[in-house]
Amino acid sequence: MAKISHRQPVFKPQDLFVLLALLSRGDEAAGYAELAAQTGLAISAVHASLKRAVAARLLVFQERRPVVLKTQLLEFLLHGAKYAFPPVWGSLTRGVPTGYATAPLNSVIAPSSDPAPVWAYALGSARGLSLTPLYPTVPEAALRNEQLYALLSLFDAIRAGQARERNEAARFLEEALK
């Protein structure tokens, strides 16, 4: 009798990180090595992330190059990812600003007296309330790529922000994924 596999693919936080990194490259083709260098992940981890993204129907390969399915990814970002990857808050720390504390949201959301959310990072420029990033290499990767930084910050606003922050972040994400 044949064995039936009950294994389900699990979409991981680094998979979303890799998809956002792929999006941040625009139309520039990206191979595994380029994505690994951009995200700070191993090439094998990037490969596994892209395979899981295909299984989740957020990515396809066209002519052996990964292509993000933007409509599906936007739906996931707005309606599912905040539940799959809930915010994990820490204490006051030095780090890299995220969410409403950075562009593009800081142009439409006025800062409050509360500490801004930051990804804990020793070389960070701000002090705020620690929000655990999707993956440990997020702060370094975000500081190297402005587009990736904006996408990751918008996602953090959706998963950890107040209603107005979430609405504005959703608007910016819809524009970015057109």
Order of alpha helices (4+ residues) and beta strands (2+ residues): alpha-alpha-alpha-beta-beta-alpha-alpha-beta-beta-beta-alpha-alpha-alpha
